[in-house]
Amino acid sequence: MKRFIILNLINAVINLSKAQLAYLEILDFIWVIIAIISITAMYIFLFKRSYTSEILKSEVDSVKLKKSFGTERILIKLKSGKIRPLYLKKTTNELEFLNEALGINNL
């Protein structure tokens, strides 16, 4: 996903470098929008989300259950301010393991 975003950003910069600022066309505005979306997505991936495979219990600040588009996911907020999403099937075994591992009783 990061590679795709970087590729979009590079492509937008190359296309916008050819454009003249005085005569921007519709396609140039589309590339500006793609560049802004790519920069925003890179910021989220680099600074707001955590994708580490192992999280220490001491790093966990809070846990939330969020439902969006019919899919429930567990969001673990770390003390560093980053969020680690967990996509679970919500079987009883997975929930019991999370309750024991994190010491939470409200999931």
N, C-alpha and C positions, 0 to 999 in steps of 0.2 A: 504494500500500500504506500509506503514512504517513497519507493522508487517511482511509482506512478505520479505522485504529487510533485516530486522533484522534476520529473520529465515534463509535466504540465507547466511548471514554473519556467523551466529552461525554454520550452517552446514558446511560451508567452513573451519572454524577454527577447528572444530572437525575432519574433514577428513584430513586436513593438519597436525594436531598434531600427527596423526598415521604414517605419511609418514617419511621416513628417508631422510634427506637433500642430502645425497650422491647418493641416488638411486631414484630420482623423475621419475615417469612415466607420460604418456600422461594424464591420469585422474587427477593426481596431478596438472599438469599445468592448466587443465580446472578449477579446484577448485581455483587456484590462480587468474585466470581471473574473475571467479564469485565473489571472495572476493573483487577484485579491483573495479568491476562494482558496487557492493553493497555499498562499502565505498563512491564512487563518488555519487551515488544516495542519500545516507543518507546526505552527505554534501549539496547537492542541496536542499533537502527537509527541512533541518534544518536551513541553513544559507542564501539561495538565494531566496526561495519562501515564500510567506506569504499566509496563508489560513484563515485569520480572516474573520468573517462574516460581520463585520462592519468596515469601514474605514472612518476616519475623513477627511474632505476636507483639513484641514491644513497639513495632513500627505502626501498628494499626491504631487509628484515632477513633473511627466510628464505622458502622456498617448500616447500609440502607437497602431496602428492597424497592426496586423501581420497575414500573410496568409501562412499556411503551409499545404501541402497535401490536398488542396482544402477547408480547413476549416479556416474561418477567426475568429480571436479572438482579444480581446482587452487586452493589457498589461498595467497595472497601475504600474508605478515605484514609490515606496515610498521613502521618505526622508531617511529612515534607510538603503536604498540600496537594499531592497528586492523587488521582483516583484510579483504582484497579477494578475494571469490570469483570465479573464472573458470570458466565452463561452456563447455568445448570439446568438439568431436567427437573429439578426439585423433587427427587425421590426422597423417601424418608431416610434412607441411608446417608445421602449427601447432606441433608439438613442436620441430621444428628451429628455427623462428623464436623460440620461447621460450628454447631453449637458447642461441642466439646472443645474444638481447637481454638476457637476465639473467645469462648466463655460468654456467649450470648444466649438468651432464652426467648428472644422475641421474633425469630425468623419462622 
